[in-house]
Amino acid sequence: MSTTLLFHPTPDATYGFPNARRLARVASAHQQIEVWETAQLGRLFTLDGRPMTSVGDEYVYHECMTHPAALAHPAPKKALVLGGGDGGAARQLLKHACIERIIVAELDDVHQGALDDPRVELVIGDAAHFVESTVEHFDLVVFDLTPPDSPAAGLYTRAFYARLKRILTPRGAVSMHLGSPLFHATRIAALLEDLRASFAVVDPLSAHVPLYGSQWLMAIASDTLDAAALFAHDIDERLAARRIEGLRYYDARLHAALFALPRALRDTLGARR
């Protein structure tokens, strides 16, 4: 039986997908997981009613969450993905020939084989506990958790960013999603303020993600790397050196455009570019 699958990014906004069919519904110890089939984006899954990822457009989000930060680093070897149980972020990072090890710290084991690679270790448990207890250091941290108005709220804080800095290598970077500037502008401005108080360089970037019903902002934070300063020839050279092919969204021509936020949005968010 089909229905209209509705999402509510704010109490005053609703968007959705007609003729959707729910294929599965599972309650884990931590969250409600649902899988849907839609005409527009194919199969998608939700956590506690929030849209997470879809077959039709996951590449937009995951390529932007991983490649700009990974290519800003001259040779990242170890990466940590917080959340990311769908496997999308890890799959993109594995395209970098220099990557030797990825740890995915996820509450639930929902990847269904997406993380079956010898370079990937899946750690089931609380991301905050992993960051607090690990003795490893990482060149990249991909902050792929549910939004700040979810049970992950305690990880979107200056105190947690300080813990992330402790496990970064000297040339390390954090890539994280911030939300929709249409629906979450105030929240995003606060997140950027906290990131700038914690890291020397914070580069916001954006892409339109159809599943999320809006333009979607992300940010790359580091004390040493400046992803927005890379030129197209730098991107081309590093993509070639790492033997990365077949990307569907991100490339050297797009890189600068990701960081070119509209003036009104820069004013709203206090962005420096």
Secondary structure as UniProt FT lines:
FT   STRAND          3..10
FT   TURN            11..12
FT   STRAND          13..27
FT   STRAND          32..38
FT   TURN            39..41
FT   STRAND          42..47
FT   TURN            48..49
FT   STRAND          50..54
FT   TURN            55..57
FT   HELIX           58..72
FT   STRAND          78..83
FT   TURN            85..86
FT   HELIX           88..93
FT   TURN            94..95
FT   TURN            97..98
FT   STRAND          101..106
FT   TURN            112..115
FT   TURN            118..119
FT   STRAND          120..124
FT   HELIX           127..133
FT   STRAND          138..144
FT   TURN            148..149
FT   HELIX           151..155
FT   HELIX           158..167
FT   STRAND          168..179
FT   TURN            181..183
FT   HELIX           185..198
FT   STRAND          201..209
FT   HELIX           210..212
FT   STRAND          214..222
FT   HELIX           227..229
FT   HELIX           232..241
FT   TURN            242..243
FT   HELIX           252..259
FT   HELIX           263..269
//
